Amino acid sequence: MTAINIADLKAVLEEVFEERSRIDSQSHGEHHEWIKERIAAEKARKEMFWEVSKAVAQWSVLGVLGGIVYLFRNGHWPS
C-alpha cells in the first residue's frame, strides 16, 4: 500500500467510527432509564441480603439462648 492509500483508509475508518459513536436522544434516554432500573435492583438486592442477615442473626441468638436454657435445666446436652 502507498502512503496515500493508508491515509485514505485512516480517514474512512475515522469517519465510520465517529458516526457509530453517536447515539440519538431516544437511545440516550433509554440508557439512562436502564441504569436507573439497575441501580434500583441493586439497592433492593442489598436490602434483601441485609434483611436475611438480620433474620439469621436473630434466630442464631434465639437458638443459643435456647441451648443455654436447656443446659441449665437438664445439666447436659442431649445425646
C-alpha positions in Angstrom: 0.0 0.0 0.0 1.1 3.5 -0.6 1.1 6.3 1.9 -1.9 7.9 0.2 -4.0 4.7 0.4 -3.2 4.4 4.1 -4.2 8.0 4.7 -7.5 7.4 2.8 -8.2 4.3 4.7 -7.5 6.1 8.0 -9.8 8.9 7.1 -12.6 6.5 6.1 -12.2 4.5 9.3 -12.2 7.6 11.5 -15.4 8.8 9.7 -17.2 5.4 10.3 -16.1 5.2 14.0 -17.3 8.8 14.5 -20.7 8.1 13.1 -21.1 5.0 15.2 -20.0 6.6 18.4 -23.0 9.0 18.5 -26.4 7.9 19.7 -29.7 9.6 19.3 -31.6 11.2 22.2 -34.1 8.4 22.5 -31.4 5.8 22.9 -29.6 8.0 25.4 -32.8 8.3 27.4 -33.4 4.6 27.3 -29.9 4.0 28.5 -30.4 6.3 31.5 -33.7 4.5 32.3 -31.9 1.2 32.2 -29.2 2.4 34.5 -31.8 3.7 37.0 -33.5 0.3 36.9 -30.2 -1.5 37.6 -29.5 0.9 40.5 -32.9 0.2 42.0 -32.5 -3.5 41.5 -29.1 -3.5 43.2 -30.5 -1.5 46.1 -33.3 -3.9 46.5 -30.9 -6.8 46.4 -28.7 -5.3 49.1 -31.7 -4.6 51.3 -32.9 -8.2 50.9 -29.5 -9.6 51.9 -29.4 -7.2 54.9 -32.9 -8.5 56.0 -31.8 -12.1 55.6 -28.6 -11.5 57.5 -30.6 -9.9 60.3 -33.0 -12.8 60.4 -30.2 -15.3 60.5 -28.5 -13.5 63.4 -31.7 -13.2 65.4 -32.5 -16.9 65.0 -29.0 -17.8 65.9 -29.2 -15.8 69.1 -32.5 -17.5 69.9 -31.0 -20.9 69.3 -28.0 -20.3 71.5 -30.2 -18.9 74.3 -32.5 -22.0 74.0 -29.4 -24.2 74.2 -28.2 -22.5 77.3 -31.7 -22.8 79.0 -31.8 -26.5 78.1 -28.3 -27.0 79.5 -29.2 -25.3 82.8 -32.5 -27.2 83.1 -31.1 -30.7 82.3 -27.4 -30.4 83.3 -26.2 -32.0 80.0 -26.6 -31.8 76.2 -29.0 -34.2 74.6 -27.3 -37.3 73.2 
